[in-house]
């Protein structure tokens, strides 16, 4: 069949304008052949093979090729353009058969003269099975390609996940190692790591081995009064101070506010210098200065970590206890000086209150220790103003209590100052104590504070005494007011008001 087709094509190519007088050569030929009017698309001739293939019977002749070709004119133009681009002399169409099926065909078309008209001679090959096979092959190829792409994608994802997990595991191991080795807050070694370091250094080549125990002073005070954030700042500052020392050293935080520093080949002279440097180093937080206590030993022969730790710690606690009073006093004094700078009249008030306390002690007998408590209360009753605004009455009372209970050696002082805003009628702060439920010493402190308020408000002693009487049974204990010798008290007020305020003597003013 192909040979016949080749002969026909050669004849057509050599004799493209030959006029065929007989149709027998084509009618009986096994190849599907059509002759089509190119102007109208009418099928002018169809051989037996074409009639059998298309199954329209003899009506095939006279049908329009567009009745058979299922492609639109745009699709036909596209196919023709593709054939030209691919340099092929056939076209791929889909033809509708008489039984309704669609066949894929290859159409070879050539110009001829048929019955004295320019016609188009087409030889058609059924390639349905071929196209179907190619489509199936393409589907298989696409599926395999898709599967391969999925396998490649999954493989890449597996590699990525494994790499990510390995990297994460590496980071976690590094993080876990860091956590297991270093203190989270300060970044220095933790206790476990330092013990390992000590065991490695515990031999003659590193001796004398300096073991220093360092403890932050007044940390509880900072935590209670200012909050743990500021307490952490002090701990971090101590760690940085130890790290910056110009020695080969290993620094560890072994508990909340305790550090251990190990220095190999440490001489006695070196040990004294380090101790002095640590004790004299002041850390500033909220305008106050803090330091640390230190105890040290020199290990000259093999000693367990526990023994070295215990001995250095014992010396450190002795140092801490010995300097506790001085450290507390320094901080209280710094607070007091700060308040003096910010409240210029505060020192004058303290002096007036002390004078009043001494005057009242003649009429209100009290033990010597109570008198001392009242004098201290005149100074420190509002020390909480260092931390908070004095307008926040309840909070300032609370802070005063924390400060004094932690720093002042007279432990009862914090309680006295805690209640100095109570009122005799129960309307005061912070507990609303009433009458004799208010401790006697506190009632005296309230009494002298009320006198001071009267002096601040009024110009003459008479007015102050009148104000004091009005506050009896309200703010002050009436028994304390009734215990006064009013004439002597008026004389006392004249001296105080003249001394501290330069106010005119009321009696002299009346005589004039």
PATI-622804 format. One line per 10 residues: number of its first residue (from 1); their letters; for each residue x, z, y of N, C-alpha, C. Coordinates in steps of 0.05 Angstrom, whole numbers. Atoms other than C-alpha are relative to their C-alpha. Layout:
<pts>
NUM) A) X Z Y X Z Y X Z Y | ...
</pts>
This chain:
<pts>
1) XXXXXXXXXX) 17 0 -24 0 0 0 17 0 25 | -18 -1 -23 56 17 47 14 -26 5 | -14 26 -3 92 -48 31 -19 -20 13 | 20 19 -12 27 -87 47 -3 6 30 | 3 -7 -28 20 -49 111 24 -10 16 | -24 10 -14 92 -65 130 -1 -30 4 | 2 29 -3 80 -139 116 -19 -8 22 | 20 6 -21 17 -139 158 11 6 28 | -11 -8 -26 53 -102 214 21 -20 9 | -21 20 -7 111 -152 211 -13 -25 10
11) XXXXXXXXXX) 14 25 -8 63 -211 214 -11 3 28 | 12 -5 -26 27 -179 273 21 1 22 | -21 -2 -20 92 -164 309 12 -28 6 | -12 26 -3 119 -234 296 -20 -20 13 | 21 19 -10 53 -270 309 -23 17 12 | 20 -18 -11 16 -222 355 -25 -14 10 | 24 14 -10 -33 -276 378 -12 -18 -21 | 10 17 21 -48 -307 311 -30 4 -3 | 29 -2 3 -123 -322 301 -6 -2 -30 | 6 0 28 -149 -304 233 -27 -13 -5
21) XXXXXXXXXX) 25 15 6 -201 -354 206 -15 13 -23 | 13 -13 23 -215 -315 143 5 29 0 | -2 -29 0 -226 -242 131 5 11 -28 | -3 -9 27 -214 -240 56 24 18 -3 | -24 -16 3 -144 -213 64 -5 29 8 | 5 -27 -9 -171 -152 100 -24 13 -14 | 25 -11 11 -240 -145 68 6 14 -26 | -5 -11 26 -213 -131 -1 24 19 -1 | -25 -16 0 -151 -93 20 -7 30 -2 | 6 -28 5 -147 -20 -2 4 18 24
31) XXXXXXXXXX) -4 -17 -25 -125 5 67 -25 -2 17 | 23 -1 -18 -178 26 117 6 -15 25 | -6 17 -22 -182 -27 170 -25 -4 17 | 21 5 -20 -224 -35 233 10 -19 21 | -6 17 -23 -227 -87 287 -19 9 22 | 16 -13 -21 -252 -57 353 3 -15 26 | -1 12 -27 -271 -88 419 11 21 19 | -13 -20 -17 -224 -52 467 -16 5 26 | 15 -4 -25 -272 -62 525 -24 17 -4 | 25 -15 4 -335 -34 494 3 22 -21
41) XXXXXXXXXX) -3 -19 21 -309 6 435 -17 -5 -24 | 17 7 22 -356 -30 388 17 -9 -24 | -14 8 25 -332 -38 316 -11 -27 -8 | 8 28 6 -333 -113 303 4 -6 -30 | -7 6 28 -304 -112 233 9 26 -14 | -9 -22 16 -295 -60 178 2 -10 -29 | -3 9 27 -267 -75 109 -14 20 -19 | 14 -16 20 -295 -46 44 11 29 -1 | -13 -26 0 -245 11 45 -10 18 23 | 10 -15 -23 -269 31 114 -29 9 -4
51) XXXXXXXXXX) 28 -7 4 -343 28 95 -3 23 -20 | 1 -22 20 -330 71 34 10 26 12 | -12 -25 -11 -288 120 73 -19 14 20 | 17 -11 -21 -335 129 132 -28 7 -9 | 25 -7 12 -398 129 89 -24 -4 19 | 23 7 -17 -442 98 143 -14 -26 -11 | 11 25 11 -455 37 100 7 -23 18 | -4 24 -17 -460 -31 133 -5 6 29 | 5 -7 -29 -484 4 197 26 7 15 | -26 -7 -14 -411 21 210 7 -22 19
61) XXXXXXXXXX) -6 22 -18 -403 -49 238 -22 0 22 | 18 -1 -23 -435 -47 306 -1 28 13 | -2 -27 -12 -424 28 316 22 1 21 | -21 -3 -20 -383 51 375 20 20 -11 | -22 -18 10 -316 83 358 -3 28 10 | 4 -27 -11 -336 142 403 -20 16 -17 | 19 -14 18 -392 157 352 15 12 -24 | -15 -10 23 -338 169 300 22 19 10 | -22 -17 -10 -281 198 342 -12 25 13 | 11 -25 -10 -295 271 356 15 10 25
71) XXXXXXXXXX) -15 -8 -24 -243 277 412 -13 -9 25 | 10 8 -26 -265 276 484 20 -20 12 | -17 20 -14 -237 223 531 25 13 10 | -24 -14 -9 -190 275 560 19 6 -23 | -17 -6 23 -165 295 491 13 -26 -11 | -11 25 9 -156 221 473 23 -8 18 | -22 6 -19 -115 210 537 24 18 -6 | -22 -19 6 -74 272 519 15 -9 -24 | -12 9 25 -61 246 449 17 -25 4 | -15 25 -6 -40 177 475 26 7 16
81) XXXXXXXXXX) -24 -8 -15 7 210 525 21 13 -18 | -19 -13 18 38 253 470 13 -21 -19 | -12 21 17 47 191 425 21 -15 15 | -20 14 -16 83 156 481 24 17 4 | -22 -18 -5 125 217 496 17 3 -26 | -14 -4 25 143 225 422 10 -27 -12 | -9 27 8 156 149 416 -10 -6 -29 | 12 7 26 108 140 357 -22 -21 5 | 19 23 -3 63 79 345 -26 6 -14 | 26 -7 11 4 117 316 -11 24 16
91) XXXXXXXXXX) 14 -22 -14 -48 166 341 -13 18 -21 | 13 -19 17 -77 228 310 -27 6 12 | 28 -5 -8 -153 232 314 -14 16 -21 | 18 -13 20 -209 270 281 -25 -16 0 | 23 17 3 -263 224 255 -22 13 -15 | 24 -11 13 -334 243 236 -10 -19 -21 | 9 16 23 -355 218 167 -31 1 -1 | 29 1 1 -426 198 151 -13 25 -12 | 12 -24 11 -438 262 110 4 25 17 | -3 -23 -18 -419 305 169 27 13 0
101) XXXXXXXXXX) -26 -12 1 -349 323 148 19 -13 21 | -20 9 -20 -290 315 195 26 -6 -15 | -25 8 13 -228 278 173 22 -3 21 | -24 5 -17 -158 280 204 11 -27 -8 | -9 28 7 -133 208 209 23 -7 19 | -21 13 -15 -71 171 232 -10 -28 5 | 10 27 -7 -91 107 269 23 -17 12 | -19 19 -10 -43 49 277 -15 -24 12 | 16 21 -14 -71 0 328 19 -21 13 | -15 22 -10 -46 -69 349 -19 -21 12
111) XXXXXXXXXX) 18 21 -11 -75 -124 393 0 -26 -17 | 3 26 14 -101 -187 358 -21 -17 14 | 21 18 -9 -145 -247 373 -19 -3 -24 | 20 1 21 -208 -243 331 -25 -13 11 | 23 17 -9 -262 -296 337 2 -6 30 | -6 10 -27 -229 -320 400 -3 22 22 | 0 -23 -19 -231 -250 432 24 18 -4 | -21 -20 2 -177 -200 448 -11 25 -12 | 10 -23 14 -189 -145 399 23 19 -7 | -19 -21 8 -155 -82 373 -2 4 -30
121) XXXXXXXXXX) -1 -2 29 -135 -82 300 11 28 -7 | -8 -27 7 -132 -11 272 1 5 -30 | -3 -7 28 -106 12 205 0 31 -1 | 4 -29 -1 -128 84 188 8 12 -27 | -9 -15 23 -97 133 140 -12 28 1 | 12 -27 3 -133 196 116 23 20 -4 | -22 -20 2 -84 253 129 -12 28 0 | 13 -27 -1 -135 310 122 15 20 -17 | -14 -19 18 -100 341 63 28 6 10 | -27 -4 -11 -33 330 95 0 20 23
131) XXXXXXXXXX) 2 -18 -23 -55 363 160 -7 28 -10 | 8 -26 11 -89 419 120 23 15 -11 | -24 -13 12 -26 431 81 20 9 21 | -18 -8 -22 15 430 145 -11 24 15 | 12 -23 -14 -34 478 178 3 26 -17 | -4 -24 18 -31 524 117 29 9 1 | -29 -7 -1 44 519 118 7 13 27 | -5 -12 -27 44 534 193 -12 28 1 | 11 -27 1 -3 593 181 18 19 -15 | -18 -17 16 43 619 127 25 6 17
141) XXXXXXXXXX) -24 -4 -17 102 608 174 -5 20 22 | 7 -18 -22 67 643 231 -3 29 -10 | 3 -27 12 47 701 186 27 12 -6 | -26 -10 7 117 707 160 17 7 25 | -14 -5 -26 144 701 231 -10 26 12 | 12 -24 -11 95 754 254 9 25 -15 | -9 -22 17 113 798 195 29 7 6 | -29 -5 -6 187 788 209 4 13 27 | -1 -12 -26 176 804 282 -8 30 -1 | 8 -28 3 139 868 262 21 16 -13
151) XXXXXXXXXX) -22 -14 14 194 886 214 23 5 19 | -22 -4 -19 246 874 268 -7 21 21 | 8 -19 -19 205 913 318 0 29 -11 | 0 -27 12 194 971 270 28 10 -5 | -28 -7 5 267 969 251 14 10 26 | -12 -8 -25 287 972 324 -11 27 9 | 11 -26 -7 238 1029 336 11 23 -17 | -12 -20 17 265 1066 276 28 7 9 | -27 -5 -10 335 1057 302 0 16 26 | 2 -14 -26 313 1079 371 -8 30 -5
161) XXXXXXXXXX) 9 -27 6 276 1140 343 22 17 -12 | -22 -14 13 334 1159 299 22 7 20 | -21 -5 -21 383 1151 357 -9 21 19 | 11 -20 -18 337 1191 402 1 28 -13 | 0 -26 14 330 1246 350 29 11 -3 | -28 -8 2 405 1247 339 11 10 27 | -9 -9 -27 417 1251 414 -13 26 7 | 14 -25 -6 364 1304 422 12 24 -16 | -12 -21 17 393 1343 363 27 8 11 | -27 -6 -11 462 1337 394 -3 17 25
171) XXXXXXXXXX) 4 -16 -25 436 1363 461 -10 27 -7 | 10 -26 7 397 1418 427 22 18 -12 | -22 -16 11 458 1439 387 19 9 22 | -17 -8 -22 498 1438 451 -14 22 16 | 15 -20 -15 442 1477 486 0 27 -15 | 0 -24 16 437 1526 428 27 14 0 | -27 -12 -1 512 1535 429 5 14 26 | -3 -13 -26 510 1548 503 -16 26 2 | 16 -24 0 453 1597 495 12 22 -16 | -12 -20 17 489 1632 439 27 10 11
181) XXXXXXXXXX) -26 -8 -10 553 1636 480 -1 12 27 | 0 -8 -28 534 1647 553 -25 15 8 | 23 -14 -12 488 1692 593 -16 -19 17 | 18 19 -13 428 1654 619 0 4 30 | 3 -5 -29 426 1687 688 26 -6 15 | -25 2 -15 499 1689 708 19 -22 -9 | -18 20 10 533 1637 665 26 10 -12 | -24 -11 13 588 1684 641 -6 4 -29 | 4 -4 29 598 1701 568 -21 22 -5 | 18 -22 8 546 1743 532 16 20 -17
191) XXXXXXXXXX) -14 -22 14 563 1806 493 11 -10 -27 | -9 9 26 567 1771 425 26 -16 3 | -24 17 -3 617 1720 451 24 17 8 | -22 -16 -8 659 1773 485 12 16 -23 | -10 -15 23 664 1813 421 18 -18 -16 | -17 18 15 692 1751 386 26 -5 15 | -24 3 -16 741 1741 443 18 24 -3 | -15 -24 3 762 1813 439 14 2 -27 | -12 -1 27 774 1808 364 24 -19 -2 | -22 19 1 818 1747 375 24 10 17
201) XXXXXXXXXX) -21 -10 -18 858 1782 431 11 27 -10 | -7 -27 9 864 1848 393 25 -1 -18 | -26 0 15 937 1838 372 22 4 20 | -22 -9 -17 1005 1855 399 8 -20 22 | -8 20 -20 1018 1789 435 -17 1 26 | 17 -2 -23 960 1804 483 0 27 13 | 1 -28 -10 973 1878 494 23 4 21 | 24 -16 -4 966 1917 538 -24 -18 6 | 24 15 -3 895 1891 535 -19 16 19 | 17 -15 -19 855 1912 597 -30 -5 -6
211) XXXXXXXXXX) 29 1 5 782 1928 583 -14 14 23 | 13 -11 -24 740 1938 646 -30 0 -4 | 29 -2 1 668 1963 645 -10 2 29 | 10 1 -28 631 1946 710 -31 3 -1 | 29 -5 -1 561 1971 728 -9 -2 30 | 10 4 -27 521 1950 790 -13 26 9 | 12 -24 -11 503 2009 834 -26 -6 14 | 26 1 -15 432 2020 861 -17 -24 -7 | 16 23 8 402 1962 822 -29 7 -3 | 28 -8 3 339 2001 805 -14 3 27
221) XXXXXXXXXX) 10 -2 -27 330 2016 878 -8 -27 11 | 6 27 -10 334 1942 896 -24 -12 -14 | 23 10 15 286 1923 840 -27 12 9 | 25 -14 -7 235 1976 860 -9 -6 28 | 7 3 -29 238 1965 935 -3 -29 8 | 0 28 -9 254 1891 944 -10 -20 -21 | 9 18 22 236 1861 876 24 -10 -17 | -21 8 19 275 1835 816 15 -25 8 | -15 25 -9 293 1769 850 25 8 14 | -24 -9 -14 339 1807 896 19 15 -18
231) XXXXXXXXXX) -17 -13 20 364 1849 838 17 -20 -15 | -15 21 13 383 1785 803 22 -12 18 | -20 10 -18 420 1762 865 25 17 -1 | -23 -18 1 464 1824 862 16 -5 -26 | -13 4 26 478 1813 788 17 -25 0 | -14 25 -1 497 1741 800 25 2 18 | -22 -3 -18 541 1760 859 23 16 -13 | -21 -15 14 579 1811 816 14 -18 -20 | -12 18 19 590 1758 763 19 -19 14 | -17 19 -15 618 1709 815 25 15 10
241) XXXXXXXXXX) -23 -16 -9 663 1764 843 21 4 -22 | -19 -5 22 693 1779 775 13 -27 -9 | -11 26 8 702 1705 758 22 -10 20 | -19 10 -20 740 1693 823 26 16 1 | -25 -16 0 793 1746 808 23 -17 -11 | -23 18 6 862 1714 803 16 11 -24 | -14 -9 25 878 1735 732 -12 -17 -23 | 12 11 25 870 1706 662 -20 21 -9 | 21 -20 4 804 1739 645 -22 -12 -17 | 24 8 14 742 1737 602 -22 19 9
251) XXXXXXXXXX) 22 -16 -12 678 1761 636 -25 -3 -16 | 25 1 16 615 1780 599 -20 19 13 | 23 -18 -7 547 1808 618 -10 12 -26 | 7 -12 25 533 1858 564 -27 14 0 | 27 -11 -2 467 1887 589 -11 -7 27 | 13 7 -25 421 1885 649 18 -1 24 | -17 -1 -24 470 1907 703 29 7 -8 | -26 -8 9 533 1919 661 16 -25 -8 | -19 22 6 593 1872 655 24 12 -14 | -26 -8 11 656 1876 613 19 -23 6
261) XXXXXXXXXX) -21 20 -5 720 1840 634 24 7 -16 | -24 -4 16 779 1832 587 22 -16 12 | -24 14 -11 848 1815 614 23 5 -19 | -24 -4 18 905 1803 565 25 5 16 | -26 -6 -12 975 1829 581 -4 12 28 | 6 -13 -25 948 1874 635 16 26 3 | -17 -24 -5 996 1926 665 -16 21 13 | 14 -22 -14 977 1993 694 -4 -6 29 | 2 8 -28 991 1967 764 -22 -20 4 | 21 21 -1 947 1906 751 -28 13 -3
271) XXXXXXXXXX) 26 -14 5 891 1952 725 -9 15 25 | 8 -15 -24 892 1996 788 -9 -19 22 | 7 19 -21 890 1935 834 -28 -12 -6 | 26 11 7 831 1906 796 -23 20 5 | 21 -21 -4 792 1972 797 -5 3 30 | 3 -4 -29 805 1980 872 -15 -24 12 | 13 24 -11 783 1908 886 -29 0 -7 | 28 0 8 718 1916 847 -15 21 16 | 14 -22 -14 700 1983 880 -4 -6 30 | 1 5 -28 714 1958 950 -15 -25 8
281) XXXXXXXXXX) 14 25 -5 677 1893 943 -30 6 6 | 28 -5 -7 610 1898 980 -16 -26 -1 | 19 23 2 551 1852 966 -23 5 18 | 21 -3 -20 501 1841 1022 -26 -12 -10 | 27 9 7 427 1836 1003 -20 13 20 | 20 -10 -19 372 1843 1056 12 18 21 | -13 -15 -21 421 1870 1107 13 25 -10 | -12 -24 10 445 1926 1061 24 -7 -19 | -25 6 15 512 1931 1024 0 16 -26 | -1 -12 27 520 1946 950 27 -5 -13
291) XXXXXXXXXX) -25 4 14 579 1955 905 -4 6 -30 | 2 -5 29 595 1968 832 19 22 -8 | -18 -21 11 625 2025 792 16 -13 -23 | -17 12 20 682 2011 744 15 21 -16 | -17 -17 17 718 2044 686 17 -19 -17 | -18 18 15 778 2015 649 18 16 -18 | -21 -11 18 826 2028 592 19 -22 -6 | -20 19 9 890 1994 569 4 4 -30 | -3 -1 29 890 1978 495 29 -7 -7 | -28 5 7 962 1985 470 5 -3 -30
301) XXXXXXXXXX) -1 4 29 948 1984 396 -28 -7 -10 | 25 11 10 894 1955 352 -22 21 2 | 23 -18 -4 826 1986 370 -25 -17 -3 | 25 15 4 756 1965 351 -14 -5 26 | 14 6 -24 712 1933 402 -19 23 9 | 18 -22 -6 662 1990 397 15 24 13 | -16 -23 -12 716 2043 412 9 -7 28 | -10 8 -26 745 2004 470 -24 0 20 | 24 1 -16 675 1991 498 -10 28 8 | 10 -27 -5 654 2064 491 17 16 19
311) XXXXXXXXXX) -18 -15 -18 716 2092 525 -1 -10 28 | 2 12 -27 713 2044 584 -27 8 12 | 27 -7 -10 638 2058 591 -2 29 9 | 1 -28 -7 648 2133 592 14 5 27 | -14 -2 -26 699 2127 649 -16 -12 22 | 17 13 -20 653 2080 686 -23 18 9 | 22 -17 -7 595 2128 683 9 25 16 | -11 -22 -16 639 2184 710 4 -9 29 | -4 11 -27 658 2139 768 -27 -4 14 | 26 5 -11 585 2121 779 -13 26 10
321) XXXXXXXXXX) 11 -26 -7 563 2194 779 14 12 24 | -16 -12 -21 619 2215 825 -6 -13 27 | 4 14 -25 604 2162 878 -30 -5 6 | 28 5 -3 528 2162 871 -10 10 28 | 10 -11 -25 515 2208 931 10 -17 24 | -12 16 -22 562 2168 977 -14 -27 2 | 13 26 -1 531 2102 957 -29 2 10 | 27 -4 -9 460 2128 967 -1 6 30 | -1 -8 -28 478 2159 1034 7 -25 17 | -8 24 -16 511 2094 1058 -24 -18 3
331) XXXXXXXXXX) 23 18 -2 449 2053 1042 -22 12 18 | 19 -12 -18 402 2103 1075 8 -1 29 | -10 1 -28 446 2105 1136 -2 -28 11 | 3 28 -9 447 2029 1140 -28 -6 7 | 29 4 -7 371 2029 1138 -7 13 26 | 6 -16 -24 367 2082 1191 11 -14 25 | -12 14 -23 415 2045 1237 -15 -26 7 | 15 24 -4 376 1981 1227 -26 6 15 | 25 -8 -14 311 2016 1248 6 9 28 | -7 -8 -27 346 2047 1308 3 -24 18
341) XXXXXXXXXX) -4 24 -17 366 1977 1332 -26 -14 6 | 25 14 -4 296 1950 1323 -22 17 13 | 19 -18 -13 258 2012 1348 15 19 18 | -17 -16 -18 295 2039 1408 -9 29 4 | 10 -28 -5 250 2101 1415 1 17 -24 | 2 -15 25 259 2123 1343 18 25 1 | -18 -23 -1 319 2168 1355 -11 23 18 | 12 -20 -17 284 2203 1412 -23 14 -14 | 22 -13 15 223 2216 1367 11 20 -20 | -11 -18 20 267 2247 1314 10 26 13
351) XXXXXXXXXX) -10 -24 -14 299 2294 1364 -24 18 9 | 23 -16 -8 231 2315 1392 -13 14 -23 | 12 -12 24 203 2327 1322 17 23 -10 | -17 -23 9 263 2370 1303 -3 24 18 | 4 -22 -18 254 2411 1366 -27 14 -5 | 26 -11 5 180 2420 1350 0 16 -26 | -1 -14 26 195 2439 1278 13 28 3 | -14 -25 -4 243 2493 1301 -18 20 16 | 19 -17 -16 191 2519 1352 -22 11 -18 | 22 -8 17 135 2520 1300 9 19 -22
361) XXXXXXXXXX) -10 -17 21 179 2555 1249 -2 30 8 | 2 -28 -9 175 2618 1292 -29 10 -4 | 28 -8 2 98 2619 1285 -11 -6 -29 | 9 8 26 93 2588 1216 23 4 -20 | -23 -6 17 144 2623 1172 0 -17 -26 | -3 16 24 171 2581 1115 28 4 -11 | -26 -3 12 229 2583 1066 20 -20 12 | -22 16 -12 296 2554 1088 -1 -29 -11 | 0 27 12 290 2496 1039 -23 -18 11 | 23 15 -12 222 2476 1068 7 -9 28
371) XXXXXXXXXX) -8 7 -27 251 2478 1138 19 -24 -1 | -19 23 3 307 2431 1116 -15 -26 -8 | 16 23 7 256 2385 1083 -14 -12 24 | 14 10 -24 217 2381 1148 18 -15 19 | -20 13 -18 279 2364 1188 7 -28 -11 | -6 26 12 296 2308 1139 -24 -19 2 | 24 17 -2 224 2284 1140 -3 -12 28 | 1 11 -27 228 2277 1215 17 -25 3 | -18 24 -2 284 2226 1204 -10 -22 -18 | 4 20 20 261 2190 1141 -29 -6 -7
381) XXXXXXXXXX) 28 3 8 184 2193 1139 -9 -29 2 | 8 28 -3 178 2120 1162 22 -19 -8 | -22 17 8 240 2092 1127 -10 -26 -13 | 11 24 12 194 2043 1091 -4 -23 19 | 3 21 -20 188 2004 1157 24 -19 -2 | -22 18 4 256 1975 1138 -8 -23 -17 | 8 20 20 222 1937 1083 -24 -16 9 | 25 14 -7 153 1921 1111 -7 7 29 | 9 -5 -27 119 1918 1179 -15 26 0 | 13 -26 -1 97 1987 1200 -30 -1 3
391) XXXXXXXXXX) 29 3 -2 27 1960 1213 -13 1 -27 | 10 -1 27 18 1955 1137 4 28 -10 | -4 -29 4 7 2030 1131 4 8 -29 | -2 -8 28 -5 2037 1057 25 -9 -14 | -24 11 13 52 1992 1035 25 14 11 | -24 -14 -12 101 2025 1084 3 28 -12 | -1 -26 13 83 2093 1054 11 -2 -28 | -9 4 27 94 2067 984 30 -6 -1 | -29 7 0 162 2036 1001 17 24 8 | -15 -24 -8 184 2100 1036 3 18 -24
401) XXXXXXXXXX) -2 -17 24 168 2138 972 21 -10 -19 | -20 11 18 209 2091 929 28 3 10 | -27 -2 -12 268 2092 977 10 29 -2 | -9 -28 -1 271 2167 984 2 12 -28 | -2 -11 27 257 2184 911 25 -11 -14 | -23 12 13 315 2138 892 26 9 13 | -25 -3 -15 366 2151 947 5 28 11 | -5 -25 -14 355 2219 979 4 23 -20 | -6 -21 19 384 2281 946 -23 21 -2 | 23 -19 0 323 2324 965 -24 -14 -12
411) XXXXXXXXXX) 20 15 14 274 2301 913 -29 5 10 | 27 -5 -10 213 2335 944 -6 -15 26 | 3 14 -25 225 2296 1008 -19 -24 -3 | 17 24 4 193 2233 979 -29 6 -1 | 28 -8 3 129 2270 963 -12 8 28 | 9 -9 -27 124 2302 1033 -5 -25 18 | 3 24 -17 135 2235 1067 -23 -18 -10 | 21 17 12 86 2201 1019 -27 8 11 | 26 -10 -9 29 2245 1046 -2 5 30 | 0 -9 -28 47 2250 1119 -21 -15 17
421) XXXXXXXXXX) 23 12 -15 -12 2205 1139 -27 10 -11 | 25 -12 8 -64 2249 1105 -13 14 24 | 14 -14 -21 -117 2282 1149 -15 24 -12 | 12 -25 10 -146 2352 1144 -29 -4 -10 | 28 4 8 -217 2324 1138 -2 -20 -23 | 0 18 23 -197 2277 1080 -1 -29 7 | 3 29 -8 -199 2212 1120 27 -15 1 | -27 12 -3 -124 2198 1115 9 -16 -25 | -12 15 21 -77 2159 1070 22 17 -13 | 10 21 17 -56 2148 1016 -21 10 -21
431) XXXXXXXXXX) 17 -11 21 -96 2196 971 -26 12 11 | 24 -12 -11 -148 2222 1019 -2 30 -6 | 0 -29 5 -128 2295 1007 -14 14 23 | 16 -14 -19 -170 2346 1043 7 29 1 | -3 -29 -4 -159 2415 1073 26 11 -12 | -24 -14 11 -113 2462 1035 11 -15 -25 | -11 16 22 -104 2409 980 26 -14 10 | -24 12 -12 -52 2380 1028 21 22 -1 | -21 -21 0 14 2418 1015 6 11 27 | -5 -14 -26 32 2468 1069 22 -14 16
441) XXXXXXXXXX) -22 13 -15 97 2433 1087 -10 -27 12 | 11 25 -10 60 2367 1094 -18 5 24 | 18 -6 -22 8 2400 1139 16 5 26 | -17 -5 -24 64 2424 1185 11 -26 11 | -11 26 -9 94 2354 1187 -22 -16 14 | 23 13 -14 25 2325 1205 -5 12 27 | 5 -15 -25 18 2379 1258 20 -9 22 | -20 7 -20 84 2363 1293 -2 -30 7 | 4 29 -6 71 2287 1287 -23 -4 20 | 23 2 -19 4 2298 1323 8 10 28
451) XXXXXXXXXX) -10 -9 -26 38 2337 1378 16 -22 14 | -16 22 -11 87 2280 1387 -18 -23 11 | 19 21 -9 29 2230 1392 -13 8 27 | 11 -10 -25 -2 2274 1446 19 -3 24 | -21 3 -21 63 2275 1486 2 -29 9 | -2 29 -6 66 2199 1481 -24 -10 17 | 25 10 -13 -6 2191 1506 -4 12 28 | 9 -14 -24 -12 2243 1561 24 8 18 | -21 -6 -20 26 2264 1624 6 29 2 | -4 -29 -5 18 2340 1624 -4 15 -26
461) XXXXXXXXXX) 3 -17 24 24 2396 1572 -29 8 -4 | 29 -8 3 -49 2416 1586 -15 -21 -15 | 14 22 13 -73 2348 1565 8 -2 -30 | -10 1 28 -30 2350 1502 -13 22 -16 | 12 -22 15 -57 2419 1483 -30 -6 -5 | 28 7 3 -128 2395 1495 -4 -20 -23 | 1 20 22 -115 2334 1450 5 13 -27 | -6 -13 25 -85 2379 1397 -24 16 -10 | 24 -16 7 -147 2424 1398 -22 -19 -11 | 21 19 8 -192 2363 1391 6 -10 -29
471) XXXXXXXXXX) -7 10 26 -154 2342 1328 -2 22 -22 | 3 -21 20 -164 2410 1294 -25 -6 -17 | 21 6 20 -207 2403 1232 -4 -30 -5 | 2 29 5 -199 2328 1237 26 -10 -12 | -26 8 10 -125 2311 1231 17 24 -9 | -18 -22 5 -90 2378 1234 -15 24 -11 | 10 -25 10 -100 2445 1201 -6 19 23 | 6 -17 -23 -137 2490 1251 15 27 0 | -15 -25 2 -100 2551 1225 28 -3 13 | -27 4 -13 -34 2520 1249 -3 0 30
481) XXXXXXXXXX) 5 0 -29 -63 2508 1318 -5 28 10 | 8 -28 -9 -92 2579 1322 24 19 -2 | -24 -17 3 -24 2608 1302 18 -2 24 | -18 4 -24 8 2582 1367 -6 21 21 | 3 -14 -25 19 2625 1428 -2 -22 21 | 5 23 -17 -11 2575 1477 18 0 25 | -17 -1 -24 28 2600 1538 28 -9 -6 | -27 7 8 94 2596 1502 2 -30 -8 | 1 28 9 74 2529 1472 -1 -19 24 | 1 16 -24 57 2502 1541 27 -2 13
491) XXXXXXXXXX) -27 0 -12 125 2524 1567 18 -19 -16 | -16 17 18 157 2489 1507 -5 -29 6 | 7 28 -5 119 2425 1520 11 -10 27 | -10 7 -27 140 2426 1594 30 -7 -2 | -28 5 3 213 2430 1573 5 -26 -15 | -4 25 16 207 2375 1521 -7 -25 16 | 9 23 -15 168 2328 1566 18 -6 24 | -19 4 -22 216 2340 1624 26 -11 -10 | -26 8 11 277 2331 1580 0 -29 -10 | -1 27 13 257 2268 1543 -16 -21 15
501) XXXXXXXXXX) 17 20 -13 206 2236 1589 2 2 31 | -1 -3 -29 221 2263 1659 -27 4 13 | 27 -4 -11 148 2281 1667 -1 25 18 | 2 -22 -20 129 2328 1726 -12 25 -13 | 10 -26 10 120 2401 1710 -28 5 11 | 28 -2 -8 45 2412 1711 -5 24 18 | 4 -25 -15 48 2484 1737 12 -3 28 | -12 4 -26 96 2466 1793 -17 -18 17 | 17 19 -14 50 2409 1811 -25 14 11 | 23 -15 -9 -9 2457 1815 7 18 24
511) XX) -9 -19 -22 30 2508 1859 4 -15 26 | -5 15 -24 49 2453 1907 -27 -10 12
</pts>
